[in-house]
């Protein structure tokens, strides 16, 4: 199982956890072999989106790349659990 890669805080425009997870997911999209990591990150995003209204707003606000990253992941992944998480 591959280890989760951590994105540095300096590269984030917002310090929220979901933005960091979306940045990790975007990075994973370029490497299709990391399905375990994509599964883990999307499950964390799912949990945050289900439990926090602020997270849902952050992902869907105008100017946010959250939806674009999720759609890109849907287009590129072949892992069923990742698709279900999104």
Long-range contacts (C-beta under 8 A, 24 or more apart in sequence): 1-36, 2-34, 2-36, 2-37, 4-37, 4-40, 4-41, 5-37, 14-58, 16-54, 16-55, 16-58, 17-48, 17-55, 18-45, 18-48, 18-49, 18-55, 18-58, 18-59, 18-66, 19-58, 21-45, 21-48, 22-59, 22-65, 22-66, 22-69, 22-70, 25-69, 25-70, 25-73, 26-65, 26-69, 26-72, 28-73, 29-69, 29-72, 29-73, 29-76, 32-76, 32-77, 32-78, 35-77, 35-78, 35-79, 35-82, 38-73, 38-77, 38-79, 38-82, 39-79, 39-81, 39-82, 39-85, 42-73, 42-82, 42-85, 42-86, 43-81, 43-85, 45-70, 45-85, 45-86, 46-85, 46-86
